[in-house]
């Protein structure tokens, strides 16, 4: 992981964006982490939006806490519904 100061980022934007395609770039301010630059070149716009959406990840977290059923049970339930 590469680190760059906010001031250096202004001078080397293209280089940092290129580097971010291979590894994350931590941007520091006054010696402390302030942001992370993550390359998304080649990814679908929708994937990028979902991966960075707090609401989406909250929904995923809530769903993971819910009880699940097996595929076999799902098929049985669907069969009963058709009748």
Chimera marker file (.cmm) of the C-alpha trace (Angstrom):
<marker_set name="trace">
<marker id="1" x="0.000" y="0.000" z="0.000" r="1" g="1" b="0" radius="0.5"/>
<marker id="2" x="1.383" y="3.353" z="-1.012" r="1" g="1" b="0" radius="0.5"/>
<marker id="3" x="0.987" y="6.569" z="0.978" r="1" g="1" b="0" radius="0.5"/>
<marker id="4" x="0.999" y="10.094" z="-0.407" r="1" g="1" b="0" radius="0.5"/>
<marker id="5" x="0.414" y="13.466" z="1.238" r="1" g="1" b="0" radius="0.5"/>
<marker id="6" x="-2.578" y="15.544" z="0.190" r="1" g="1" b="0" radius="0.5"/>
<marker id="7" x="-0.186" y="18.180" z="-1.118" r="1" g="1" b="0" radius="0.5"/>
<marker id="8" x="1.746" y="15.624" z="-3.222" r="1" g="1" b="0" radius="0.5"/>
<marker id="9" x="-1.542" y="14.210" z="-4.510" r="1" g="1" b="0" radius="0.5"/>
<marker id="10" x="-2.344" y="17.589" z="-6.049" r="1" g="1" b="0" radius="0.5"/>
<marker id="11" x="0.969" y="17.492" z="-7.914" r="1" g="1" b="0" radius="0.5"/>
<marker id="12" x="0.827" y="13.802" z="-8.913" r="1" g="1" b="0" radius="0.5"/>
<marker id="13" x="-2.862" y="13.048" z="-9.498" r="1" g="1" b="0" radius="0.5"/>
<marker id="14" x="-2.334" y="10.967" z="-12.663" r="1" g="1" b="0" radius="0.5"/>
<marker id="15" x="0.457" y="8.910" z="-11.102" r="1" g="1" b="0" radius="0.5"/>
<marker id="16" x="-1.622" y="8.236" z="-7.970" r="1" g="1" b="0" radius="0.5"/>
<marker id="17" x="-4.691" y="7.235" z="-9.993" r="1" g="1" b="0" radius="0.5"/>
<marker id="18" x="-2.529" y="4.877" z="-12.072" r="1" g="1" b="0" radius="0.5"/>
<marker id="19" x="-1.014" y="3.376" z="-8.904" r="1" g="1" b="0" radius="0.5"/>
<marker id="20" x="-4.489" y="2.987" z="-7.373" r="1" g="1" b="0" radius="0.5"/>
<marker id="21" x="-5.415" y="0.580" z="-10.176" r="1" g="1" b="0" radius="0.5"/>
<marker id="22" x="-2.837" y="-1.853" z="-8.761" r="1" g="1" b="0" radius="0.5"/>
<marker id="23" x="-2.898" y="-1.074" z="-5.039" r="1" g="1" b="0" radius="0.5"/>
<marker id="24" x="-4.649" y="1.232" z="-2.622" r="1" g="1" b="0" radius="0.5"/>
<marker id="25" x="-3.145" y="4.649" z="-2.055" r="1" g="1" b="0" radius="0.5"/>
<marker id="26" x="-3.515" y="6.186" z="1.403" r="1" g="1" b="0" radius="0.5"/>
<marker id="27" x="-3.708" y="9.965" z="1.352" r="1" g="1" b="0" radius="0.5"/>
<marker id="28" x="-2.357" y="11.595" z="4.461" r="1" g="1" b="0" radius="0.5"/>
<marker id="29" x="-2.906" y="15.017" z="5.976" r="1" g="1" b="0" radius="0.5"/>
<marker id="30" x="-0.469" y="16.224" z="8.627" r="1" g="1" b="0" radius="0.5"/>
<marker id="31" x="0.993" y="12.717" z="8.806" r="1" g="1" b="0" radius="0.5"/>
<marker id="32" x="-2.337" y="10.997" z="9.492" r="1" g="1" b="0" radius="0.5"/>
<marker id="33" x="-4.493" y="8.923" z="7.127" r="1" g="1" b="0" radius="0.5"/>
<marker id="34" x="-7.262" y="11.080" z="5.658" r="1" g="1" b="0" radius="0.5"/>
<marker id="35" x="-8.570" y="9.072" z="2.688" r="1" g="1" b="0" radius="0.5"/>
<marker id="36" x="-7.945" y="6.028" z="0.541" r="1" g="1" b="0" radius="0.5"/>
<marker id="37" x="-7.770" y="6.115" z="-3.236" r="1" g="1" b="0" radius="0.5"/>
<marker id="38" x="-9.067" y="2.880" z="-4.778" r="1" g="1" b="0" radius="0.5"/>
<marker id="39" x="-8.820" y="2.179" z="-8.492" r="1" g="1" b="0" radius="0.5"/>
<marker id="40" x="-12.030" y="1.137" z="-10.212" r="1" g="1" b="0" radius="0.5"/>
<marker id="41" x="-10.916" y="1.170" z="-13.832" r="1" g="1" b="0" radius="0.5"/>
<marker id="42" x="-12.678" y="-1.551" z="-15.806" r="1" g="1" b="0" radius="0.5"/>
<marker id="43" x="-15.494" y="-2.052" z="-13.293" r="1" g="1" b="0" radius="0.5"/>
<marker id="44" x="-19.168" y="-1.440" z="-14.006" r="1" g="1" b="0" radius="0.5"/>
<marker id="45" x="-20.590" y="1.836" z="-12.731" r="1" g="1" b="0" radius="0.5"/>
<marker id="46" x="-23.356" y="-0.011" z="-10.855" r="1" g="1" b="0" radius="0.5"/>
<marker id="47" x="-20.800" y="-2.194" z="-9.020" r="1" g="1" b="0" radius="0.5"/>
<marker id="48" x="-18.823" y="0.860" z="-7.944" r="1" g="1" b="0" radius="0.5"/>
<marker id="49" x="-21.952" y="2.598" z="-6.650" r="1" g="1" b="0" radius="0.5"/>
<marker id="50" x="-23.113" y="-0.453" z="-4.672" r="1" g="1" b="0" radius="0.5"/>
<marker id="51" x="-19.674" y="-1.201" z="-3.235" r="1" g="1" b="0" radius="0.5"/>
<marker id="52" x="-19.499" y="2.302" z="-1.813" r="1" g="1" b="0" radius="0.5"/>
<marker id="53" x="-23.096" y="2.579" z="-0.609" r="1" g="1" b="0" radius="0.5"/>
<marker id="54" x="-23.535" y="2.479" z="3.194" r="1" g="1" b="0" radius="0.5"/>
<marker id="55" x="-27.277" y="1.821" z="2.739" r="1" g="1" b="0" radius="0.5"/>
<marker id="56" x="-26.572" y="-1.212" z="0.553" r="1" g="1" b="0" radius="0.5"/>
<marker id="57" x="-24.097" y="-2.683" z="3.057" r="1" g="1" b="0" radius="0.5"/>
<marker id="58" x="-26.503" y="-2.047" z="5.935" r="1" g="1" b="0" radius="0.5"/>
<marker id="59" x="-29.153" y="-4.007" z="4.016" r="1" g="1" b="0" radius="0.5"/>
<marker id="60" x="-26.698" y="-6.872" z="3.404" r="1" g="1" b="0" radius="0.5"/>
<marker id="61" x="-25.748" y="-6.923" z="7.085" r="1" g="1" b="0" radius="0.5"/>
<marker id="62" x="-29.406" y="-7.078" z="8.154" r="1" g="1" b="0" radius="0.5"/>
<marker id="63" x="-30.189" y="-9.850" z="5.671" r="1" g="1" b="0" radius="0.5"/>
<marker id="64" x="-27.242" y="-11.941" z="6.881" r="1" g="1" b="0" radius="0.5"/>
<marker id="65" x="-28.727" y="-11.900" z="10.385" r="1" g="1" b="0" radius="0.5"/>
<marker id="66" x="-32.019" y="-13.365" z="9.166" r="1" g="1" b="0" radius="0.5"/>
<marker id="67" x="-32.752" y="-17.073" z="9.359" r="1" g="1" b="0" radius="0.5"/>
<marker id="68" x="-32.196" y="-19.074" z="6.197" r="1" g="1" b="0" radius="0.5"/>
<marker id="69" x="-33.701" y="-22.228" z="4.719" r="1" g="1" b="0" radius="0.5"/>
<marker id="70" x="-32.179" y="-24.951" z="2.597" r="1" g="1" b="0" radius="0.5"/>
<marker id="71" x="-32.793" y="-25.178" z="-1.127" r="1" g="1" b="0" radius="0.5"/>
<marker id="72" x="-34.687" y="-28.404" z="-0.507" r="1" g="1" b="0" radius="0.5"/>
<marker id="73" x="-37.042" y="-26.615" z="1.908" r="1" g="1" b="0" radius="0.5"/>
<marker id="74" x="-37.527" y="-23.764" z="-0.556" r="1" g="1" b="0" radius="0.5"/>
<marker id="75" x="-38.549" y="-26.190" z="-3.296" r="1" g="1" b="0" radius="0.5"/>
<marker id="76" x="-40.986" y="-27.902" z="-0.933" r="1" g="1" b="0" radius="0.5"/>
<marker id="77" x="-42.570" y="-24.556" z="-0.017" r="1" g="1" b="0" radius="0.5"/>
<marker id="78" x="-42.920" y="-23.576" z="-3.655" r="1" g="1" b="0" radius="0.5"/>
<marker id="79" x="-44.524" y="-26.911" z="-4.496" r="1" g="1" b="0" radius="0.5"/>
<marker id="80" x="-47.108" y="-26.420" z="-1.748" r="1" g="1" b="0" radius="0.5"/>
<marker id="81" x="-47.873" y="-22.945" z="-3.066" r="1" g="1" b="0" radius="0.5"/>
<marker id="82" x="-48.638" y="-24.194" z="-6.565" r="1" g="1" b="0" radius="0.5"/>
<marker id="83" x="-51.384" y="-26.471" z="-5.285" r="1" g="1" b="0" radius="0.5"/>
<link id1="1" id2="2" r="1" g="1" b="0" radius="0.2"/>
<link id1="2" id2="3" r="1" g="1" b="0" radius="0.2"/>
<link id1="3" id2="4" r="1" g="1" b="0" radius="0.2"/>
<link id1="4" id2="5" r="1" g="1" b="0" radius="0.2"/>
<link id1="5" id2="6" r="1" g="1" b="0" radius="0.2"/>
<link id1="6" id2="7" r="1" g="1" b="0" radius="0.2"/>
<link id1="7" id2="8" r="1" g="1" b="0" radius="0.2"/>
<link id1="8" id2="9" r="1" g="1" b="0" radius="0.2"/>
<link id1="9" id2="10" r="1" g="1" b="0" radius="0.2"/>
<link id1="10" id2="11" r="1" g="1" b="0" radius="0.2"/>
<link id1="11" id2="12" r="1" g="1" b="0" radius="0.2"/>
<link id1="12" id2="13" r="1" g="1" b="0" radius="0.2"/>
<link id1="13" id2="14" r="1" g="1" b="0" radius="0.2"/>
<link id1="14" id2="15" r="1" g="1" b="0" radius="0.2"/>
<link id1="15" id2="16" r="1" g="1" b="0" radius="0.2"/>
<link id1="16" id2="17" r="1" g="1" b="0" radius="0.2"/>
<link id1="17" id2="18" r="1" g="1" b="0" radius="0.2"/>
<link id1="18" id2="19" r="1" g="1" b="0" radius="0.2"/>
<link id1="19" id2="20" r="1" g="1" b="0" radius="0.2"/>
<link id1="20" id2="21" r="1" g="1" b="0" radius="0.2"/>
<link id1="21" id2="22" r="1" g="1" b="0" radius="0.2"/>
<link id1="22" id2="23" r="1" g="1" b="0" radius="0.2"/>
<link id1="23" id2="24" r="1" g="1" b="0" radius="0.2"/>
<link id1="24" id2="25" r="1" g="1" b="0" radius="0.2"/>
<link id1="25" id2="26" r="1" g="1" b="0" radius="0.2"/>
<link id1="26" id2="27" r="1" g="1" b="0" radius="0.2"/>
<link id1="27" id2="28" r="1" g="1" b="0" radius="0.2"/>
<link id1="28" id2="29" r="1" g="1" b="0" radius="0.2"/>
<link id1="29" id2="30" r="1" g="1" b="0" radius="0.2"/>
<link id1="30" id2="31" r="1" g="1" b="0" radius="0.2"/>
<link id1="31" id2="32" r="1" g="1" b="0" radius="0.2"/>
<link id1="32" id2="33" r="1" g="1" b="0" radius="0.2"/>
<link id1="33" id2="34" r="1" g="1" b="0" radius="0.2"/>
<link id1="34" id2="35" r="1" g="1" b="0" radius="0.2"/>
<link id1="35" id2="36" r="1" g="1" b="0" radius="0.2"/>
<link id1="36" id2="37" r="1" g="1" b="0" radius="0.2"/>
<link id1="37" id2="38" r="1" g="1" b="0" radius="0.2"/>
<link id1="38" id2="39" r="1" g="1" b="0" radius="0.2"/>
<link id1="39" id2="40" r="1" g="1" b="0" radius="0.2"/>
<link id1="40" id2="41" r="1" g="1" b="0" radius="0.2"/>
<link id1="41" id2="42" r="1" g="1" b="0" radius="0.2"/>
<link id1="42" id2="43" r="1" g="1" b="0" radius="0.2"/>
<link id1="43" id2="44" r="1" g="1" b="0" radius="0.2"/>
<link id1="44" id2="45" r="1" g="1" b="0" radius="0.2"/>
<link id1="45" id2="46" r="1" g="1" b="0" radius="0.2"/>
<link id1="46" id2="47" r="1" g="1" b="0" radius="0.2"/>
<link id1="47" id2="48" r="1" g="1" b="0" radius="0.2"/>
<link id1="48" id2="49" r="1" g="1" b="0" radius="0.2"/>
<link id1="49" id2="50" r="1" g="1" b="0" radius="0.2"/>
<link id1="50" id2="51" r="1" g="1" b="0" radius="0.2"/>
<link id1="51" id2="52" r="1" g="1" b="0" radius="0.2"/>
<link id1="52" id2="53" r="1" g="1" b="0" radius="0.2"/>
<link id1="53" id2="54" r="1" g="1" b="0" radius="0.2"/>
<link id1="54" id2="55" r="1" g="1" b="0" radius="0.2"/>
<link id1="55" id2="56" r="1" g="1" b="0" radius="0.2"/>
<link id1="56" id2="57" r="1" g="1" b="0" radius="0.2"/>
<link id1="57" id2="58" r="1" g="1" b="0" radius="0.2"/>
<link id1="58" id2="59" r="1" g="1" b="0" radius="0.2"/>
<link id1="59" id2="60" r="1" g="1" b="0" radius="0.2"/>
<link id1="60" id2="61" r="1" g="1" b="0" radius="0.2"/>
<link id1="61" id2="62" r="1" g="1" b="0" radius="0.2"/>
<link id1="62" id2="63" r="1" g="1" b="0" radius="0.2"/>
<link id1="63" id2="64" r="1" g="1" b="0" radius="0.2"/>
<link id1="64" id2="65" r="1" g="1" b="0" radius="0.2"/>
<link id1="65" id2="66" r="1" g="1" b="0" radius="0.2"/>
<link id1="66" id2="67" r="1" g="1" b="0" radius="0.2"/>
<link id1="67" id2="68" r="1" g="1" b="0" radius="0.2"/>
<link id1="68" id2="69" r="1" g="1" b="0" radius="0.2"/>
<link id1="69" id2="70" r="1" g="1" b="0" radius="0.2"/>
<link id1="70" id2="71" r="1" g="1" b="0" radius="0.2"/>
<link id1="71" id2="72" r="1" g="1" b="0" radius="0.2"/>
<link id1="72" id2="73" r="1" g="1" b="0" radius="0.2"/>
<link id1="73" id2="74" r="1" g="1" b="0" radius="0.2"/>
<link id1="74" id2="75" r="1" g="1" b="0" radius="0.2"/>
<link id1="75" id2="76" r="1" g="1" b="0" radius="0.2"/>
<link id1="76" id2="77" r="1" g="1" b="0" radius="0.2"/>
<link id1="77" id2="78" r="1" g="1" b="0" radius="0.2"/>
<link id1="78" id2="79" r="1" g="1" b="0" radius="0.2"/>
<link id1="79" id2="80" r="1" g="1" b="0" radius="0.2"/>
<link id1="80" id2="81" r="1" g="1" b="0" radius="0.2"/>
<link id1="81" id2="82" r="1" g="1" b="0" radius="0.2"/>
<link id1="82" id2="83" r="1" g="1" b="0" radius="0.2"/>
</marker_set>
